[in-house]
């Protein structure tokens, strides 16, 4: 199977996973708030972000191993692959144990800083269950996951995840509808995570019997882990600090409001990430096989696709997010979920987050971990100082302003490096891609808000959503065909339908 097909399969399965996970998550979240209150939803979301924070222990070893495997996989060097995977096996067993011990200890301490009305015992048990399932995944499944990823077969992992997500959400739904104890909600999530790890191990052992994780490891083969660790730490701070800070300063009810908006935008962001991240392993392999001139041409196509997709989705979201939250939160009386300022700030955050992801991927896939470390370290420093400062000045909104500032900073640094250092003379084309699509998006947003669409039910929301997505897609495609004709046509020719047409 060639790289394009693998990327397409990965993107399709990732999109399906995101759709199932996102929609089920929104439904389950509303039921959790309705049956257990915003307080529990905020606590549950805080636990999830707390686990993400602890994932810094993984140290970026996954990414460094992926990059280390590119050459031996390309050359089919089984001995070298075995040594790398064996090294990974040893490392992640240690990481799993450290994660468990540190997770249990730190959650016991952090629980005293959370502002919640839920009892300390229940809160602590929710934290412990999340820690145990995540530690098991690191200890047992990660080494298998890395090998499957490195062969650009993420679609296998996505398919396994789809199965476990469906089973987990069904189990949670049964608990909620039967008015079960809230510990059972997190318990269902824990067992779903463990099942996912066991299935990954089963698939690996069945399909990779020619590989061995028991040969003598060679840790020198996996390079750049210290540099990637800094990137991992920054990513952890960036994604987890807002809600952990909100839970400690404003309480878990405010965290619940934040997570409702975050869940909506995460559904869209993850849909975009499915396409952004699908070809990244393929780019890593290109760096060991092709010249930079060829890679830069493919990268510009990649960037324009991302810019068009994010413009379509976030233009539509800007028009529909408040009507959706109004419908979604109807009847929920323990918190006010309607807040246009939160919506605006989080849409801007999402826009700049997505914009720099292609460049960030190129930095890592080209093996420039040291550059990535420096960029992420600067962003971490900005976030650590701006988060409490802006909170003191602007309150709750200051937390979001701080995250927006860091997202913009990462855009400037990562895009600047890739376009001026990694690839030569492609800055003007990127600027043209970005400016034209941004102006077009702003025009569409103001026009569609001026129409004052009457959205008062899920049916009208989905109907208007489909209409706006189609309309915005057509407008943006036409604009890019006029202003960026060469790259846009190259992208169209890469689509599966174009290949089918040629065969016919």
C-alpha positions in Angstrom: 0.0 0.0 0.0 1.5 3.4 -1.0 1.9 6.5 1.2 -1.1 8.3 -0.3 -3.5 5.4 0.4 -2.2 5.0 3.9 -2.6 8.7 4.5 -6.2 8.6 3.1 -7.1 5.5 5.2 -5.6 7.1 8.3 -7.5 10.4 7.6 -10.8 8.6 7.0 -10.6 6.4 10.1 -9.4 9.3 12.2 -12.3 11.4 11.0 -14.8 8.7 11.8 -13.2 8.3 15.3 -13.4 12.1 15.8 -17.0 12.2 14.7 -18.0 9.3 17.0 -15.9 10.5 19.9 -17.0 14.2 19.5 -20.7 13.7 19.1 -20.9 11.0 21.8 -18.8 13.3 24.0 -21.2 16.2 23.6 -24.2 14.0 24.2 -22.6 12.3 27.3 -21.4 15.7 28.6 -25.0 17.1 28.6 -26.3 14.0 30.3 -23.6 14.2 32.9 -24.4 17.9 33.6 -28.1 17.2 33.7 -27.8 14.1 36.0 -24.7 14.9 38.1 -24.3 18.6 37.8 -21.7 21.0 36.2 -19.5 20.4 39.3 -18.9 16.8 38.4 -18.5 17.6 34.7 -15.8 20.1 35.6 -14.1 17.7 37.9 -14.1 14.9 35.3 -12.7 17.3 32.7 -10.0 18.4 35.2 -9.0 14.8 35.7 -8.6 14.3 32.0 -6.3 17.3 31.7 -4.4 16.3 34.8 -3.6 13.0 33.1 -2.5 14.9 30.0 -0.2 16.9 32.2 1.4 13.8 33.7 2.1 12.5 30.1 5.1 14.8 30.1 6.8 11.7 31.7 6.6 10.1 28.3 9.3 12.6 27.4 8.7 12.7 23.7 10.2 9.3 23.4 7.4 8.2 21.1 8.2 10.9 18.6 11.9 10.3 18.8 11.4 6.6 18.2 9.1 7.2 15.2 11.8 9.3 13.6 14.5 6.7 14.5 12.5 4.0 12.7 12.1 5.8 9.4 15.4 4.6 7.9 15.4 1.0 9.1 11.8 0.5 8.0 12.6 2.0 4.6 15.5 -0.3 4.3 13.6 -3.3 5.9 16.5 -3.7 8.4 14.8 -6.1 10.9 17.8 -6.3 13.2 17.9 -2.5 13.7 14.1 -2.3 14.1 14.2 -5.0 16.8 16.9 -3.1 18.7 14.9 0.1 18.6 11.7 -1.5 19.6 13.5 -3.4 22.4 14.9 -0.1 23.7 11.4 1.4 23.6 10.0 -1.6 25.5 12.5 -1.1 28.4 12.0 2.6 28.5 8.2 2.5 28.6 8.0 -0.1 31.3 10.0 2.3 33.5 7.8 5.2 32.4 4.7 3.3 33.2 5.9 2.6 36.8 7.0 6.2 37.3 3.7 7.5 35.9 1.7 5.3 38.3 3.7 6.3 41.4 3.9 10.0 40.6 0.3 10.1 39.4 -1.0 8.6 42.7 1.1 11.0 44.8 0.5 14.2 42.8 -3.3 13.6 42.5 -3.5 13.1 46.3 -1.8 16.5 46.7 -3.7 18.4 43.9 -7.1 17.3 45.3 -6.6 19.8 48.1 -6.4 22.7 45.7 -9.6 22.0 43.7 -12.7 24.1 44.5 -15.5 21.5 44.3 -18.5 20.4 46.4 -17.9 16.7 45.5 -16.5 14.7 48.4 -12.7 14.2 48.6 -13.0 10.4 48.6 -15.0 10.3 45.3 -12.7 13.0 43.8 -9.6 11.0 44.7 -11.0 7.7 43.4 -11.8 9.4 40.0 -8.2 10.6 39.8 -6.8 7.2 40.8 -8.8 5.3 38.2 -7.6 7.7 35.5 -3.9 7.3 36.6 -4.1 3.5 36.7 -5.5 3.1 33.2 -3.0 5.6 31.7 -0.1 3.9 33.4 -1.1 0.5 32.0 -1.2 2.0 28.5 2.3 3.4 28.8 3.7 0.2 30.4 2.1 -2.3 28.0 0.8 -0.8 24.7 3.0 2.2 23.7 5.8 0.1 22.3 3.4 -1.7 20.0 1.6 1.5 19.1 4.9 3.2 18.0 5.8 0.4 15.5 2.4 0.5 13.9 2.6 4.3 13.6 6.0 4.2 12.1 4.8 2.0 9.3 2.2 4.6 8.6 -0.6 2.3 9.7 -2.3 4.6 12.1 -5.6 3.5 10.6 -5.3 0.2 12.5 -4.9 2.1 15.8 -7.9 4.4 14.9 -10.0 1.3 14.1 -9.2 -0.2 17.5 -10.0 3.1 19.1 -13.3 3.4 17.4 -14.4 0.0 18.8 -13.3 0.8 22.4 -14.9 4.3 22.2 -18.2 2.9 21.1 -18.2 0.3 23.9 -17.0 2.8 26.5 -19.7 5.4 25.6 -22.4 2.8 25.6 -21.3 1.7 29.1 -21.3 5.2 30.4 -24.7 5.8 28.9 -26.1 2.7 30.7 -24.6 4.0 34.0 -26.1 7.5 33.5 -29.6 6.2 32.5 -29.7 3.8 35.4 -28.6 6.6 37.8 -25.5 4.7 38.8 -22.8 6.0 41.1 -20.6 8.6 39.5 -17.5 6.4 40.2 -18.9 3.9 37.7 -18.7 6.6 35.0 -15.0 6.9 35.4 -14.7 3.2 35.9 -16.2 2.6 32.4 -13.6 5.0 30.9 -10.8 3.1 32.8 -11.8 -0.3 31.5 -12.3 1.1 28.0 -8.7 2.4 28.1 -7.3 -0.9 29.3 -9.3 -2.8 26.6 -7.8 -0.5 24.0 -4.2 -1.3 25.2 -4.9 -5.1 25.2 -6.3 -5.0 21.6 -3.2 -3.1 20.4 -1.0 -5.7 21.9 -3.1 -8.5 20.3 -2.9 -6.9 16.8 0.8 -6.3 17.0 1.6 -9.9 18.1 -0.6 -11.3 15.3 0.7 -9.1 12.5 4.3 -8.5 13.5 5.5 -12.0 14.6 8.7 -11.4 12.6 9.7 -8.7 15.1 11.1 -9.3 18.6 11.1 -6.9 21.6 13.4 -9.2 23.6 16.7 -8.6 21.8 19.5 -6.5 23.4 18.4 -2.9 23.4 20.6 -0.1 22.0 19.4 3.2 23.5 21.9 5.3 21.4 19.8 4.6 18.3 17.0 6.8 19.6 18.3 10.4 19.5 16.9 13.8 20.4 14.7 12.6 23.3 15.9 15.5 25.5 14.9 18.1 22.9 11.6 16.4 22.3 11.0 16.3 26.1 11.0 20.1 26.1 8.4 20.2 23.3 6.3 17.6 25.2 6.5 19.7 28.3 5.4 22.8 26.5 2.5 21.0 24.8 1.5 19.7 28.2 1.5 23.1 29.9 -0.3 24.7 26.9 -3.1 22.2 26.8 -3.6 21.4 30.5 -2.7 24.6 32.4 -5.9 26.6 31.5 -8.4 24.1 33.0 -6.2 23.2 35.9 -5.7 26.9 36.7 -9.5 27.5 36.2 -10.4 24.6 38.6 -8.1 25.9 41.3 -8.9 29.6 40.9 -12.5 29.8 39.7 -13.8 26.3 40.5 -15.0 23.2 38.7 -18.3 24.9 37.5 -16.2 27.5 35.6 -14.1 24.6 34.3 -17.3 22.9 33.1 -18.3 26.1 31.1 -14.8 26.2 29.6 -14.9 22.5 28.6 -18.3 22.8 26.9 -16.8 25.4 24.5 -13.6 23.4 24.3 -15.4 20.2 23.5 -17.2 21.9 20.6 -14.0 23.3 19.2 -12.0 20.2 19.9 -14.4 18.2 17.7 -13.6 20.6 14.8 -9.8 20.8 15.7 -9.5 17.1 15.9 -11.3 16.7 12.5 -8.6 19.0 11.0 -5.8 17.3 12.9 -7.0 14.0 11.3 -6.0 15.4 7.9 -3.0 17.4 9.2 -1.4 14.5 11.0 -2.2 11.7 8.6 0.7 12.4 6.2 3.3 13.5 8.8 5.0 10.0 9.0 5.0 10.1 5.2 6.8 13.4 5.3 9.3 12.0 7.7 10.1 9.2 5.2 10.3 11.8 2.4 13.1 13.5 4.3 15.3 10.4 4.0 14.3 9.7 0.4 13.8 13.0 -1.5 15.4 16.4 -2.1 14.1 19.5 -0.2 12.9 21.1 -3.4 10.4 18.3 -4.0 9.4 18.2 -0.3 8.8 22.0 -0.3 6.4 21.7 -3.2 4.4 19.0 -1.5 4.5 21.0 1.8 3.0 24.1 0.2 0.1 21.9 -1.1 -0.2 20.5 2.4 -0.4 24.0 3.9 -2.9 25.3 1.5 -5.2 22.3 2.2 -4.9 23.0 6.0 -5.6 26.8 5.5 -8.7 26.1 3.4 -10.1 23.5 5.7 -9.6 25.6 8.9 -11.1 28.6 7.1 -14.2 26.6 6.1 -14.8 25.1 9.6 -14.0 28.0 11.8 -15.9 30.5 9.5 -19.0 28.3 10.0 -18.3 27.8 13.7 -18.1 31.5 14.3 -21.6 31.9 13.0 -23.1 28.8 14.7 -21.4 28.3 18.0 -23.5 30.6 20.2 -26.8 29.3 18.8 -25.6 25.8 19.4 -24.5 26.5 23.0 -27.9 28.1 23.6 -29.7 25.0 22.4 -27.3 22.6 24.1 -27.5 24.3 27.5 -31.3 24.8 27.5 -32.6 23.6 30.9 -29.2 23.6 32.6 -29.6 26.1 35.4 -26.5 25.6 37.7 -24.3 27.7 35.3 -24.6 30.3 32.5 -23.1 28.8 29.4 -23.8 31.6 27.0 -20.7 33.8 26.7 -19.7 35.3 23.3 -16.4 36.5 24.7 -15.3 32.9 25.5 -16.5 31.8 22.1 -14.5 34.5 20.3 -11.3 33.9 22.2 -11.5 30.1 21.8 -12.2 30.4 18.1 -9.1 32.6 17.7 -7.0 30.2 19.8 -8.2 27.3 17.6 -7.4 29.2 14.4 -3.8 30.0 15.4 -3.3 26.5 16.9 -4.1 24.8 13.7 -2.3 27.3 11.5 1.2 26.4 12.8 0.7 22.6 13.2 2.0 21.8 9.6 5.2 23.7 10.3 5.6 22.1 13.7 5.2 18.7 12.1 7.9 19.5 9.5 10.4 20.6 12.2 10.0 17.3 14.0 9.8 15.0 10.9 13.0 16.6 9.5 14.7 15.6 12.8 15.2 19.3 13.9 14.3 18.5 17.5 16.7 21.1 18.9 14.9 23.9 17.0 11.6 22.6 18.2 12.9 22.6 21.7 14.0 26.2 21.6 10.7 27.4 20.1 8.6 25.4 22.6 10.8 26.6 25.5 10.1 30.2 24.6 6.4 29.5 24.4 6.5 27.8 27.8 8.1 30.8 29.4 5.5 33.1 27.9 2.6 31.0 29.1 4.0 30.5 32.7 4.4 34.3 33.2 1.3 35.5 31.2 -1.2 33.0 32.7 -1.2 34.4 36.3 -0.6 38.0 35.1 -3.5 38.1 32.7 -5.7 36.3 35.2 -5.0 39.0 37.7 -5.9 41.7 35.2 -8.7 40.2 33.2 -10.0 37.4 35.5 -11.3 34.2 33.7 -10.9 35.8 30.3 -7.2 36.5 31.0 -6.5 32.7 31.0 -7.8 32.5 27.4 -5.9 35.6 26.4 -2.7 34.1 27.7 -3.3 30.9 25.6 -4.1 33.0 22.6 -0.9 34.9 23.0 1.1 31.7 23.1 -0.7 30.2 20.1 0.2 33.3 18.1 3.8 33.2 19.2 4.1 29.6 18.1 2.7 30.5 14.7 5.3 33.2 14.2 8.2 31.1 15.4 7.4 27.7 13.8 6.1 29.0 10.5 9.0 31.5 10.3 11.6 28.8 10.8 10.1 26.4 8.3 9.5 29.0 5.6 12.8 30.9 5.9 15.3 28.2 7.1 14.0 24.7 6.4 12.6 25.6 2.9 13.9 28.5 1.0 11.9 31.2 -0.8 8.4 30.0 0.1 7.4 32.8 2.5 5.6 34.9 -0.2 3.4 32.0 -1.3 2.4 31.2 2.3 1.5 34.8 3.0 -0.6 35.0 -0.1 -2.4 31.7 0.9 -3.0 32.9 4.4 -4.1 36.5 3.8 -6.5 35.7 0.9 -8.3 33.0 2.9 -8.3 35.1 6.1 -9.9 38.1 4.3 -12.4 35.8 2.6 -13.3 34.1 5.9 -13.9 37.5 7.7 -16.1 38.7 4.9 -18.2 35.4 5.1 -18.5 35.7 8.9 -19.8 39.2 8.8 -22.1 38.5 6.0 -23.6 35.3 7.6 -24.0 37.0 11.0 -25.7 39.9 9.3 -28.3 37.4 7.9 -29.3 36.7 11.5 -30.2 33.1 10.9 -33.1 31.7 13.1 -31.6 28.7 14.8 -33.8 27.4 17.6 -33.5 23.6 17.4 -31.0 20.9 16.6 -32.8 20.3 13.3 -32.4 23.9 12.2 -28.8 23.9 13.5 -27.8 20.9 11.4 -29.6 22.2 8.3 -28.0 25.6 8.5 -24.7 24.0 9.3 -24.7 21.9 6.2 -25.8 24.9 4.0 -23.0 27.1 5.5 -20.3 24.5 5.2 -21.2 23.8 1.5 -21.5 27.6 0.7 -18.3 28.5 2.5 -16.5 25.6 0.8 -17.6 26.7 -2.7 -16.7 30.3 -2.1 -13.2 29.5 -0.7 -12.5 27.0 -3.4 -13.4 29.5 -6.1 -11.3 32.2 -4.5 -8.3 29.9 -4.3 -8.7 28.7 -7.9 -8.6 32.4 -8.9 -5.9 33.6 -6.6 -3.8 30.4 -6.1 -4.6 28.5 -9.3 -1.4 26.4 -9.6 -1.3 24.9 -6.1 -5.1 24.5 -5.8 -5.2 22.5 -9.1 -2.3 20.4 -7.9 -4.3 19.6 -4.7 -7.4 18.7 -6.7 -5.4 16.3 -8.9 -4.2 14.5 -5.7 -7.8 13.8 -4.6 -9.0 10.2 -4.9 -11.8 11.2 -7.3 -9.2 12.6 -9.7 -7.4 9.3 -9.8 -10.6 7.4 -10.4 -11.6 9.8 -13.2 -8.2 9.2 -14.9 -8.6 5.4 -14.7 -12.1 5.7 -16.3 
